[in-house]
Amino acid sequence: MKIRIADRKMAAALFITAICCLTLAACLKESKPAPPKPPFTFVTPNHLFAVASPDPQHIWVIGFDSVIMHSADGGTTWKPQKSPVTNSLCDASFVSATTGWIVGRLGTVLHTADGGATWQKQETGFANHLFAVSFTDERNGWAVGDFGTIIHTADGGATWQKQGAEEDKIYNDVAFADALHGWVVGEYGTIYATADGGATWKKQECKDIIPVANESEWESFAPSLYSVYFSDALNGLACGMDGTIIATSDGGTTWRKVKNPAEASKITLYKIKRSGETCLVAGQKGTTLVSADSGATWRMSNSSESTKSWLRDMDMVDAQHGFAVGARGTILKTDDGAATWRVLSGIAVAQKK
């Protein structure tokens, strides 16, 4: 009988101990703080290749896997738009908040007339990859891509015709100052210009970026140019590999190299834009440059303090307001002429306390 009582006491003690342990574990579990949320947000995790902002409120960003995201409130909120294709999209051009075009791989051209509520595929008859597009109005537009592709439409994209002489070079960008005057830039320092809407294209060059080799050196190529922008038929800028920025004030008859802070590190510069006297450039490692004198002199902006992701494209609404986009869903915004940049999407650089 004593053994049974002892057993019961032992069992009761073990039971009470177990209850206490479970209660303590539950308390510890409840008191454990929730893991901190990541200090960044994503509009999309996909690489972004282009941004278009025809006005301060409406912004489109496009990129890998045919992603199209749109904001109607200056970048505060974003909504996806449905693409009729699945391949990557490379560039966009909008002439208003309702009418725009997107180009991409495999000859893709998309068009919207309702602000992106619907996107329609336009047939070009060409399958080469298209990397850039420029529309001057609702009817006249040009797109360029690999194998020396230049195509033009005079009816809003209903039909497209080939221009220029195809060659084994990639054309990276196209810019038109008006319906007649346009420029194309690409691999190995390639520059072409037209003064008749693309009926004829003439080669231009910047002698400052053509390497000069002696008998003991291997011949090398001029740095590829990735972006070109003209504010009118005379004044233009282009940028590219090795921190290259070139400028012209006579429509490209002569081009000159412009010193800038990206040269020393040979940072590739992917996009150049201008609004008034303010010019912006975006490139590798979260780099942005800003000029307040129409591109004559340049300084580093502080975007690399916000992100280290490459920036592939940018657009300026005006001299103060602009957006830049790039790797892993990066979207940056400036409201003070690139004095500061705010991360709307992507992995932000940890700020020092």
N, C-alpha and C positions, 0 to 999 in steps of 0.2 A: 504493500500500500504506500509506503514511504517513497518507493522508487517511482510509482506512478505520479505521485504529487510532485516529486522533483522533476520528472519528465515534463509535467504540465507547466511548471514554473519556467523550465528551460525553454520550452516551446513558446511560451508567452513572451519571454524576454527577447527571443530571436525575432518574433513577429513584430514587437514594438520597435526593435532596432531597425528592421527592414522598412517599416513604415516611416521612421525618422529619416532614413537614408533616401528613400524615394521623395519624401517631402523636401529635403534639403536640395536634392538634385533638381526638383521642379523649380524651386526658388532660384537656384543658381541659373537655370535655363531661362527663366523669366527675366532675371536681372541682367543677363548678358546683352549689351547694346547691339542694336542692328548694325550690320556692316554699312559703312558710309557709301553714299551714292557717288558714282563717277563725277568728277568736276567738269563734265562736258556733255553736250547733247548732240544728237545727229538729226539733221533733216533727212539724210540718206547716208548709208555707209559706203556707197559706191564712189569710185573716182569720178570727179566732175571735170569736164573738158571745156565747158563754155558757160558764159552767163550773158544775158541780154536784159537791159533795163531801159525801155523806151521812155519811161517817166519815173518819178520818185517812188511810186506805189507798186508798180507792176514789174516783177522780176521773174525771169525763167532761168533755171540751171539745168544742164543736161550732161549726160555722160555715159559711163560704162553700162552695158546691159540695157540700153535704150531707156535709161531713167530720164524722166521729165518731171521736175518739181516746179511749182508756181506759187508766188506770193502776191497777194493783192493789197497788202498793207505795209509795204516797205521792208519786208523781211521778218516781221514779227511772227507770223504764222505761215505755214506752207502746206500745200496739198499736192498729191501726185496727179499727173495727167496721163491718160492712156495713150501709149504709142502703138501704131499698127504694125511695127516691126520689132524684132528682138535684138538686132545688132547694135553695136555702140554708136552713139551720136556724138559728133565732133564740133559743130559750130551752129550758131543761130543768128538770125538777123530779123529784127522787128522794125517796121516802119510806123507802127502805132501800137496801142495797148490791145488791139484786137487782131491785127494782121502781121503774121510772121512766118518765117521759113526755118527749117532745121535740115542740116545735111550730115551724112555719116558714111559709114563703111558700106561697101558693095553698091555704090552709086545711089544711096538713099537720099531722097528729098521728101520732106514732109511739109505740109502747109496748113495753117489755121486762119480762119476768118472770123473766129468767135472767141478769141483770147485763149485758145487752147482747150476749150470745152470739148472740141473734136479736132483730131489731126487726120488729114487725108494724105495718102501717099501719092506723089506725083511721079509719073514715068518719064525718065530722061532718055532711055535707050542706051545708056552707058553703065557699065558695071564696075568701073574703077572706083577706088575709095575716094570720097570727097572730104576734105579737111577744113575748108573754109567757105563762107558764103557772104556776099555783100549785096544788099538791095538798096537802091537809091529812092525808090518809090514803089507803089503797089504793082507796077508792071515790069520794071527793069531790074534784073538781078544777074549775078555771076557767081559761079562756084568753081573751086579748083581742087586738085588732088594729085594722086600719084600718076606716074608715066606722063607727066606734062599735060594733065587734063585741065582744060578751061572750057566751061559750058556757059551759055547765056540764054536768058529768056526775056522776051519783050512783051509777054502776055501773062505775067504773074505766075509763070510756071506751068501753064497748060502745055506748052511745048518748049523744048530745049534744043539748042544747036551748038555744035562744037566750034570753038575758036582757037586760033593759034596753031602752031606746029607741035604735035606730040613729040616728046623726047623722054629718055630714060632718066628723068629727074622728078623728085617730089616737089610739088608746089604747095607750100604750107599756108599761105595767106593771100587774100585779095582785098583791096580797098579801092573804092571809087569816091572821088570828091563830088562828082556829079554824074549825069548820065553819059558823059563823053570821056572824062579823064579818069583812068584807073591804073592800078599797079598790082603786080603779082611778085611775090618773093618766095624763094625756096632753097633747095640744097646748093651747097658750094657757092654761096654768095649770089645766087641767081636773082636778077631783077628784070622784069619786063614792064613796059608802059604802053598805054594806048591813049590817043587823043580823039578817037572816033568811035567810042563805044565798043571797042574790041574787034572792029573790022580788020584792023592791022595792029600787030604788037611789035614793038622795037626793044631790043636788048639795051639795058643800061648796066653800069658797073660802078663800084666804089673802089678806086685804085688803092685807097688807104688800107683795105682789108685783104688785098691780093698778096699772098706770100711771095717773097723774092728769095730764091735759092741760088747758092753758088755751086760750083762744080763738085764740091765735096758733100753736098747735102741732097737728100731725097726731095723730089718735088712734092709739095703739099697743096692742099686745096684751101680756098677761101672758106671762112666759117659759114655754115648754113644760117639762113635768115628765117625766123619763125613768124615774124609779125611785121606789118606795115600799116601806117596810118597817115592820111593826108587830110588836113583841115580845109584846104582849097586846092586849086589846080597847080599851085607852085610850092607850097610848104608841106614837107613830109618828113616822117621819121620811120626808121626800121630798126629791129633788134634781133639778136640771135645768139649763137654759140660764143663761148669765151668772153662773155660780158660785152658783146659787141652792140654798140648803138651808132647808127649813121644818120645823117640829116641832109636835106636838100632845101634850097630856097628858090630853085629855078625849074621845078617840075621833074627833077631827076637828071637833067643834062649833066650836072655835076653833083656828086655825093661826097661827103666828108665824114671822117670818123670823129666821134665826140667822146671825150674823156668822161669816165664815170667810175663810181666806187666798186662796181662789180668786176671790173677788168682784172684787178690784182688777183682775185680768187678764181678767175675764169668761170664765173657762175653763168650758166645758160639762162638767157632771158627769153621768155616765151610770148609775152604780149606787151604792146605799147599802145597807149591811148592819150588823147589830148582833148581838153575842154578849155577854151580861152587860152591863157598863157600857162595854165597848169597841165603838166604831162606826168603820166604814171607809167611805170614798167613793173611787170611781175615775172618771177622766175623760180629757180631752184631754191630749196632750203628755206622756204617762206620769205624769200627776198622780194622787197618792193623798193623801187627808187622813185623819187619825186623831183620835178623841176618846176620852178616858179617863173621861168623866163623863156618859155616856149621851147625848151629842150637844149638851151645853150649850156647850162650847167646843171649838175645832178648831185643829189645827196641821198644817203640811205634813209628810208622811212623805218618805222619801228615795228613793221609787221612780223619780223622774225622773233620779236618778243611775245607774239601771240601764237605763232605756229611755226613748226619746222617742216611742214609738208610742202611739197612742190606746188606752186601756183601756176596753173596752165592758162588762165584767161582772166580778164578783168573788163569792166565796163564802167563808164562814167556818166552819171545822169547830168551833172554839171561840174563846175570847178571844185565844189566842196564835197559832193556826194558820189560814192562809187562802191563797187563790189568786186571781190576777187574770189576765184574758186580753184580747187585743186584736189590733191590726193585725199582718199579716205573721207570723202564728203565734206571737205573743208569749204566753208563760206565765210568770208571776212567782209566787214562793212566799215566804211569811213564816212564821217559826217563833217570832217574838218580838213578836207584837202590832203588826206594821208598823214596828218600830224599824228593821229592815233587810229588804230584798227580794233574793231570789236569782233570776237568770234561768234558767229551765229550758229555754226555747225562744225563738227570736227574735233580733233584732239588738240586741246589748248596746251600751251607751254605752262608748266607750273610756275606761278608767280612767287618771287622771293618775298618772305615776310620780314 
